[in-house]
């Protein structure tokens, strides 16, 4: 039997957990995570920097949200059961020894349909919260689940052998949405191929290239925590010019953005909205009775507005 439940999976942040390819790490490894870069996850798994551990309140809220979202899924699937709490947790961890690297796929909850055929009795319930639905489609639409979560669930299905899954998401308004995810064997195989290459890069100490992600910046800071007061590094003139140009470019861009806000506020006066035809360009808002400020709609589509 190559697939089994892990009775006591290593805790996140431990040295044992770091080197294991887990479902939650897969999006960053593939380079499609909205939250972490390949460079960052590589150095965490290589043991060069400490992984970021969420604070206790954030973790507690995550578990509370997972419980309520799983209950919503069960409510919307009459006859389905949810796995009970074991050793203080609802999560279930699987591993698949047929894969050529250490792996764990932890499920938030596992649904069970008692009257279904053997291959369709279990169901993965992956629970998410979202500040907005901008990255989500409508349930039932193609590609309705963000790419990073989609890859995570594909890996969970491939490792666990449970080929039915739903992502349940609580957004900023309304009731939770349930997005069913279809298992794609070809996509899982492609993910596994990428993960084999990733494991080889760890074994050979071949880190990914630098990029401009915030998590990469924080990782580089963590790689060099000491300051050698006598240390000097020389760069070529073109490198110095390039770096300084990019830094001063930020200052110029911030000044231009501030000028745009000033212009908009002057035009708007006491009005709440700034529009071009029927398209909202910006709005004025205030926090807790403070002075109003302008918020531009960066996704405003002016392509259909006549010039």
C-alpha positions as a Markdown table, in Angstrom:
| # | Residue | x | y | z |
|---|---|---|---|---|
| 1 | Unk | 0.0 | 0.0 | 0.0 |
| 2 | Unk | 1.7 | 3.2 | -1.1 |
| 3 | Unk | -0.9 | 5.6 | 0.3 |
| 4 | Unk | -1.3 | 5.9 | 4.0 |
| 5 | Unk | -2.5 | 8.2 | 6.8 |
| 6 | Unk | 0.3 | 9.8 | 8.8 |
| 7 | Unk | -0.5 | 9.3 | 12.4 |
| 8 | Unk | 1.9 | 12.0 | 13.8 |
| 9 | Unk | 3.0 | 14.3 | 11.0 |
| 10 | Unk | 5.8 | 16.7 | 11.8 |
| 11 | Unk | 4.7 | 20.1 | 13.0 |
| 12 | Unk | 5.2 | 23.1 | 10.7 |
| 13 | Unk | 8.5 | 24.9 | 11.3 |
| 14 | Unk | 10.3 | 21.9 | 12.6 |
| 15 | Unk | 13.5 | 20.7 | 10.9 |
| 16 | Unk | 11.8 | 17.4 | 9.9 |
| 17 | Unk | 8.9 | 19.4 | 8.3 |
| 18 | Unk | 11.1 | 21.7 | 6.4 |
| 19 | Unk | 12.5 | 19.2 | 3.9 |
| 20 | Unk | 9.2 | 17.5 | 3.2 |
| 21 | Unk | 7.3 | 18.6 | 0.1 |
| 22 | Unk | 3.8 | 19.4 | 1.5 |
| 23 | Unk | 0.7 | 20.4 | -0.3 |
| 24 | Unk | 0.9 | 24.0 | 1.1 |
| 25 | Unk | 4.4 | 24.4 | -0.3 |
| 26 | Unk | 3.5 | 23.2 | -3.8 |
| 27 | Unk | 2.3 | 26.6 | -5.1 |
| 28 | Unk | 5.4 | 28.4 | -4.1 |
| 29 | Unk | 7.6 | 25.6 | -5.4 |
| 30 | Unk | 5.8 | 25.9 | -8.8 |
| 31 | Unk | 6.3 | 29.7 | -8.8 |
| 32 | Unk | 2.5 | 30.4 | -8.8 |
| 33 | Unk | 2.0 | 31.4 | -5.2 |
| 34 | Unk | 0.5 | 34.8 | -4.5 |
| 35 | Unk | 2.2 | 34.8 | -1.1 |
| 36 | Unk | 5.7 | 33.3 | -1.4 |
| 37 | Unk | 8.4 | 33.2 | -4.0 |
| 38 | Unk | 10.4 | 30.2 | -5.2 |
| 39 | Unk | 13.5 | 31.8 | -3.8 |
| 40 | Unk | 12.0 | 32.1 | -0.3 |
| 41 | Unk | 10.5 | 28.6 | -0.1 |
| 42 | Unk | 13.8 | 27.1 | -1.4 |
| 43 | Unk | 15.9 | 28.7 | 1.3 |
| 44 | Unk | 13.3 | 27.7 | 4.0 |
| 45 | Unk | 13.4 | 24.1 | 2.8 |
| 46 | Unk | 17.2 | 24.1 | 2.5 |
| 47 | Unk | 17.4 | 25.2 | 6.2 |
| 48 | Unk | 19.0 | 28.6 | 5.5 |
| 49 | Unk | 16.2 | 30.7 | 7.1 |
| 50 | Unk | 13.5 | 30.2 | 9.6 |
| 51 | Unk | 10.0 | 29.8 | 8.2 |
| 52 | Unk | 7.4 | 32.4 | 9.1 |
| 53 | Unk | 5.0 | 31.0 | 11.7 |
| 54 | Unk | 1.6 | 32.7 | 11.9 |
| 55 | Unk | 0.8 | 34.2 | 15.3 |
| 56 | Unk | -1.5 | 32.3 | 17.7 |
| 57 | Unk | -4.6 | 34.4 | 17.0 |
| 58 | Unk | -4.2 | 34.0 | 13.2 |
| 59 | Unk | -3.8 | 30.2 | 13.6 |
| 60 | Unk | -6.8 | 30.0 | 16.0 |
| 61 | Unk | -9.0 | 32.0 | 13.6 |
| 62 | Unk | -7.9 | 29.7 | 10.7 |
| 63 | Unk | -9.0 | 26.6 | 12.6 |
| 64 | Unk | -12.3 | 28.2 | 13.7 |
| 65 | Unk | -13.0 | 29.3 | 10.1 |
| 66 | Unk | -12.1 | 25.8 | 8.8 |
| 67 | Unk | -14.6 | 24.2 | 11.2 |
| 68 | Unk | -17.5 | 26.5 | 10.1 |
| 69 | Unk | -16.7 | 26.2 | 6.4 |
| 70 | Unk | -16.6 | 22.4 | 6.6 |
| 71 | Unk | -19.9 | 22.5 | 8.4 |
| 72 | Unk | -21.3 | 24.6 | 5.5 |
| 73 | Unk | -20.0 | 22.1 | 3.0 |
| 74 | Unk | -21.8 | 19.3 | 4.9 |
| 75 | Unk | -25.0 | 21.4 | 5.1 |
| 76 | Unk | -24.9 | 21.8 | 1.3 |
| 77 | Unk | -24.2 | 18.1 | 0.8 |
| 78 | Unk | -27.1 | 16.3 | 2.6 |
| 79 | Unk | -26.1 | 12.8 | 3.7 |
| 80 | Unk | -22.4 | 13.6 | 3.8 |
| 81 | Unk | -20.4 | 13.1 | 7.0 |
| 82 | Unk | -17.2 | 14.9 | 8.2 |
| 83 | Unk | -14.3 | 13.1 | 9.8 |
| 84 | Unk | -14.3 | 13.5 | 13.6 |
| 85 | Unk | -11.6 | 15.3 | 15.7 |
| 86 | Unk | -8.6 | 13.1 | 16.5 |
| 87 | Unk | -5.9 | 14.1 | 19.0 |
| 88 | Unk | -7.3 | 17.6 | 19.1 |
| 89 | Unk | -7.4 | 18.2 | 15.3 |
| 90 | Unk | -9.8 | 17.7 | 12.4 |
| 91 | Unk | -6.9 | 17.6 | 9.9 |
| 92 | Unk | -5.8 | 14.4 | 8.2 |
| 93 | Unk | -2.4 | 13.9 | 6.7 |
| 94 | Unk | -1.6 | 11.5 | 3.9 |
| 95 | Unk | 1.7 | 10.4 | 2.3 |
| 96 | Unk | 2.3 | 8.5 | -0.9 |
| 97 | Unk | 5.5 | 6.4 | -0.9 |
| 98 | Unk | 5.2 | 5.8 | -4.7 |
| 99 | Unk | 6.4 | 9.4 | -5.2 |
| 100 | Unk | 10.2 | 9.8 | -5.5 |
| 101 | Unk | 10.4 | 12.4 | -2.7 |
| 102 | Unk | 9.2 | 12.8 | 0.9 |
| 103 | Unk | 5.6 | 14.2 | 0.8 |
| 104 | Unk | 2.7 | 15.0 | 3.0 |
| 105 | Unk | -0.8 | 16.2 | 2.0 |
| 106 | Unk | -2.8 | 17.5 | 4.9 |
| 107 | Unk | -6.5 | 17.8 | 4.4 |
| 108 | Unk | -8.5 | 20.4 | 6.3 |
| 109 | Unk | -11.4 | 18.0 | 6.5 |
| 110 | Unk | -12.4 | 14.7 | 4.8 |
| 111 | Unk | -16.0 | 14.3 | 3.8 |
| 112 | Unk | -17.6 | 10.8 | 3.6 |
| 113 | Unk | -20.7 | 9.7 | 1.6 |
| 114 | Unk | -21.8 | 6.4 | 3.2 |
| 115 | Unk | -24.1 | 5.3 | 0.3 |
| 116 | Unk | -21.7 | 6.2 | -2.5 |
| 117 | Unk | -19.6 | 3.6 | -4.4 |
| 118 | Unk | -16.2 | 2.8 | -2.9 |
| 119 | Unk | -14.2 | 5.1 | -5.2 |
| 120 | Unk | -16.5 | 8.1 | -4.5 |
| 121 | Unk | -17.1 | 7.8 | -0.8 |
| 122 | Unk | -14.3 | 10.2 | 0.4 |
| 123 | Unk | -14.2 | 13.9 | -0.5 |
| 124 | Unk | -11.5 | 16.5 | 0.3 |
| 125 | Unk | -12.8 | 19.7 | 1.9 |
| 126 | Unk | -10.2 | 22.5 | 1.6 |
| 127 | Unk | -11.2 | 25.6 | 3.5 |
| 128 | Unk | -10.0 | 29.2 | 2.6 |
| 129 | Unk | -10.7 | 32.8 | 3.5 |
| 130 | Unk | -10.4 | 35.7 | 1.1 |
| 131 | Unk | -10.3 | 39.4 | 1.5 |
| 132 | Unk | -11.9 | 39.7 | -1.9 |
| 133 | Unk | -13.2 | 37.5 | -4.7 |
| 134 | Unk | -11.0 | 39.2 | -7.3 |
| 135 | Unk | -8.9 | 36.1 | -7.8 |
| 136 | Unk | -11.9 | 33.7 | -7.8 |
| 137 | Unk | -14.4 | 32.9 | -10.5 |
| 138 | Unk | -18.0 | 31.8 | -10.0 |
| 139 | Unk | -18.6 | 28.3 | -8.7 |
| 140 | Unk | -18.9 | 25.9 | -11.6 |
| 141 | Unk | -16.9 | 28.1 | -14.0 |
| 142 | Unk | -13.7 | 26.8 | -15.5 |
| 143 | Unk | -10.6 | 28.1 | -13.6 |
| 144 | Unk | -12.8 | 29.4 | -10.7 |
| 145 | Unk | -10.2 | 28.5 | -8.1 |
| 146 | Unk | -6.9 | 30.6 | -8.0 |
| 147 | Unk | -4.0 | 28.8 | -9.6 |
| 148 | Unk | -2.1 | 28.4 | -6.4 |
| 149 | Unk | -5.0 | 26.8 | -4.5 |
| 150 | Unk | -5.9 | 24.7 | -7.5 |
| 151 | Unk | -2.3 | 23.2 | -7.6 |
| 152 | Unk | -2.5 | 22.6 | -3.8 |
| 153 | Unk | -5.7 | 20.7 | -4.2 |
| 154 | Unk | -4.5 | 18.7 | -7.2 |
| 155 | Unk | -1.5 | 17.6 | -5.1 |
| 156 | Unk | -3.8 | 16.7 | -2.2 |
| 157 | Unk | -5.9 | 14.5 | -4.5 |
| 158 | Unk | -2.9 | 12.8 | -6.1 |
| 159 | Unk | -1.1 | 12.0 | -2.8 |
| 160 | Unk | -4.2 | 10.9 | -0.9 |
| 161 | Unk | -5.9 | 9.0 | -3.7 |
| 162 | Unk | -9.1 | 10.9 | -3.0 |
| 163 | Unk | -10.1 | 12.2 | -6.4 |
| 164 | Unk | -13.1 | 14.3 | -5.3 |
| 165 | Unk | -12.5 | 17.7 | -3.8 |
| 166 | Unk | -14.0 | 21.1 | -3.0 |
| 167 | Unk | -12.5 | 24.4 | -2.1 |
| 168 | Unk | -14.8 | 26.3 | 0.3 |
| 169 | Unk | -14.1 | 30.0 | 0.5 |
| 170 | Unk | -15.4 | 32.6 | 2.8 |
| 171 | Unk | -15.2 | 36.0 | 1.2 |
| 172 | Unk | -15.8 | 39.6 | 2.5 |
| 173 | Unk | -19.6 | 39.3 | 2.1 |
| 174 | Unk | -22.4 | 36.8 | 1.8 |
| 175 | Unk | -22.3 | 33.1 | 2.5 |
| 176 | Unk | -19.3 | 30.8 | 1.6 |
| 177 | Unk | -18.8 | 29.6 | -1.9 |
| 178 | Unk | -18.1 | 25.9 | -2.8 |
| 179 | Unk | -15.8 | 25.3 | -5.8 |
| 180 | Unk | -15.6 | 21.7 | -6.9 |
| 181 | Unk | -12.2 | 20.7 | -8.2 |
| 182 | Unk | -11.8 | 17.9 | -10.8 |
| 183 | Unk | -8.8 | 15.6 | -10.5 |
| 184 | Unk | -6.6 | 15.8 | -13.6 |
| 185 | Unk | -4.1 | 13.0 | -13.7 |
| 186 | Unk | -2.0 | 14.7 | -16.4 |
| 187 | Unk | -1.7 | 17.9 | -14.3 |
| 188 | Unk | -0.8 | 15.9 | -11.2 |
| 189 | Unk | 1.9 | 14.1 | -13.2 |
| 190 | Unk | 3.3 | 17.4 | -14.5 |
| 191 | Unk | 3.3 | 18.7 | -10.9 |
| 192 | Unk | 5.2 | 15.7 | -9.8 |
| 193 | Unk | 7.8 | 16.1 | -12.5 |
| 194 | Unk | 8.4 | 19.7 | -11.4 |
| 195 | Unk | 8.7 | 18.6 | -7.8 |
| 196 | Unk | 11.3 | 15.9 | -8.7 |
| 197 | Unk | 13.4 | 18.7 | -10.3 |
| 198 | Unk | 12.8 | 20.8 | -7.2 |
| 199 | Unk | 14.0 | 18.1 | -4.9 |
| 200 | Unk | 17.1 | 17.7 | -7.0 |
| 201 | Unk | 17.9 | 21.4 | -6.8 |
| 202 | Unk | 17.7 | 21.1 | -3.0 |
| 203 | Unk | 20.0 | 18.1 | -3.0 |
| 204 | Unk | 22.5 | 19.9 | -5.3 |
| 205 | Unk | 22.2 | 23.2 | -3.5 |
| 206 | Unk | 21.1 | 25.0 | -6.6 |
| 207 | Unk | 18.9 | 27.9 | -5.4 |
| 208 | Unk | 16.4 | 29.7 | -7.8 |
| 209 | Unk | 17.3 | 33.1 | -9.2 |
| 210 | Unk | 16.5 | 36.3 | -7.4 |
| 211 | Unk | 13.3 | 38.1 | -8.2 |
| 212 | Unk | 11.4 | 41.2 | -7.0 |
| 213 | Unk | 8.9 | 39.5 | -4.7 |
| 214 | Unk | 8.5 | 40.9 | -1.1 |
| 215 | Unk | 9.1 | 37.4 | 0.3 |
| 216 | Unk | 12.4 | 37.2 | -1.6 |
| 217 | Unk | 13.5 | 40.5 | -0.1 |
| 218 | Unk | 12.7 | 39.3 | 3.4 |
| 219 | Unk | 14.5 | 36.0 | 2.8 |
| 220 | Unk | 17.7 | 37.8 | 1.6 |
| 221 | Unk | 17.6 | 39.9 | 4.7 |
| 222 | Unk | 17.3 | 36.7 | 6.8 |
| 223 | Unk | 20.2 | 35.0 | 5.0 |
| 224 | Unk | 22.6 | 37.8 | 6.1 |
| 225 | Unk | 21.6 | 38.9 | 9.6 |
| 226 | Unk | 25.1 | 40.0 | 10.7 |
| 227 | Unk | 26.8 | 43.2 | 9.7 |
| 228 | Unk | 30.6 | 43.1 | 9.1 |
| 229 | Unk | 31.6 | 46.7 | 9.9 |
| 230 | Unk | 34.8 | 46.3 | 8.0 |
| 231 | Unk | 33.2 | 44.5 | 5.0 |
| 232 | Unk | 33.2 | 46.2 | 1.5 |
| 233 | Unk | 31.8 | 44.8 | -1.7 |
| 234 | Unk | 32.7 | 46.5 | -5.0 |
| 235 | Unk | 30.2 | 46.7 | -7.9 |
| 236 | Unk | 30.7 | 47.7 | -11.6 |
| 237 | Unk | 29.8 | 51.3 | -12.5 |
| 238 | Unk | 26.9 | 50.0 | -14.6 |
| 239 | Unk | 25.5 | 48.1 | -11.7 |
| 240 | Unk | 25.7 | 51.1 | -9.4 |
| 241 | Unk | 23.9 | 53.3 | -12.0 |
| 242 | Unk | 21.3 | 50.7 | -12.6 |
| 243 | Unk | 20.5 | 50.2 | -8.9 |
| 244 | Unk | 20.4 | 53.9 | -8.1 |
| 245 | Unk | 18.2 | 54.6 | -11.2 |
| 246 | Unk | 15.7 | 52.0 | -10.0 |
| 247 | Unk | 15.6 | 53.4 | -6.4 |
| 248 | Unk | 15.2 | 57.1 | -7.6 |
| 249 | Unk | 12.6 | 55.9 | -10.1 |
| 250 | Unk | 10.5 | 54.8 | -7.1 |
| 251 | Unk | 10.7 | 58.3 | -5.6 |
| 252 | Unk | 9.6 | 59.8 | -9.0 |
| 253 | Unk | 6.7 | 57.3 | -9.3 |
| 254 | Unk | 5.5 | 58.1 | -5.8 |
| 255 | Unk | 5.7 | 61.8 | -6.5 |
| 256 | Unk | 3.6 | 61.3 | -9.7 |
| 257 | Unk | 1.1 | 59.2 | -7.9 |
| 258 | Unk | 0.7 | 61.8 | -5.2 |
| 259 | Unk | 0.3 | 64.5 | -7.8 |
| 260 | Unk | -2.5 | 62.5 | -9.4 |
| 261 | Unk | -4.3 | 62.2 | -6.0 |
| 262 | Unk | -4.0 | 65.9 | -5.5 |
| 263 | Unk | -5.4 | 66.7 | -8.9 |
| 264 | Unk | -8.3 | 64.3 | -8.3 |
| 265 | Unk | -9.1 | 65.7 | -4.9 |
| 266 | Unk | -9.1 | 69.3 | -6.3 |
| 267 | Unk | -11.4 | 68.2 | -9.1 |
| 268 | Unk | -13.8 | 66.3 | -6.9 |
| 269 | Unk | -14.4 | 68.9 | -4.2 |
| 270 | Unk | -17.0 | 67.3 | -1.9 |
| 271 | Unk | -18.1 | 64.7 | -4.5 |
| 272 | Unk | -17.6 | 61.0 | -3.6 |
| 273 | Unk | -17.0 | 59.6 | -7.1 |
| 274 | Unk | -14.8 | 60.5 | -10.0 |
| 275 | Unk | -16.0 | 59.0 | -13.2 |
| 276 | Unk | -15.2 | 58.9 | -16.9 |
| 277 | Unk | -18.6 | 58.3 | -18.5 |
| 278 | Unk | -20.0 | 55.3 | -16.6 |
| 279 | Unk | -16.6 | 54.0 | -15.4 |
| 280 | Unk | -15.5 | 54.8 | -11.9 |
| 281 | Unk | -12.0 | 56.2 | -11.8 |
| 282 | Unk | -11.7 | 57.0 | -8.1 |
| 283 | Unk | -13.7 | 57.7 | -5.0 |
| 284 | Unk | -13.2 | 59.7 | -1.8 |
| 285 | Unk | -13.4 | 57.9 | 1.5 |
| 286 | Unk | -12.5 | 58.4 | 5.1 |
| 287 | Unk | -11.5 | 56.3 | 8.1 |
| 288 | Unk | -13.1 | 56.9 | 11.5 |
| 289 | Unk | -14.0 | 60.4 | 10.8 |
| 290 | Unk | -10.6 | 61.4 | 9.5 |
| 291 | Unk | -9.8 | 63.6 | 6.5 |
| 292 | Unk | -11.1 | 62.1 | 3.2 |
| 293 | Unk | -8.6 | 60.6 | 0.8 |
| 294 | Unk | -8.7 | 59.4 | -2.8 |
| 295 | Unk | -8.7 | 55.8 | -3.7 |
| 296 | Unk | -8.2 | 55.1 | -7.4 |
| 297 | Unk | -9.7 | 52.0 | -9.1 |
| 298 | Unk | -6.6 | 50.4 | -10.6 |
| 299 | Unk | -8.8 | 47.9 | -12.5 |
| 300 | Unk | -11.0 | 50.6 | -14.2 |
| 301 | Unk | -11.5 | 49.6 | -17.8 |
| 302 | Unk | -11.6 | 52.7 | -20.0 |
| 303 | Unk | -11.3 | 50.8 | -23.3 |
| 304 | Unk | -14.9 | 51.3 | -24.2 |
| 305 | Unk | -15.1 | 55.0 | -23.2 |
| 306 | Unk | -15.1 | 57.3 | -26.2 |
| 307 | Unk | -12.1 | 59.7 | -26.2 |
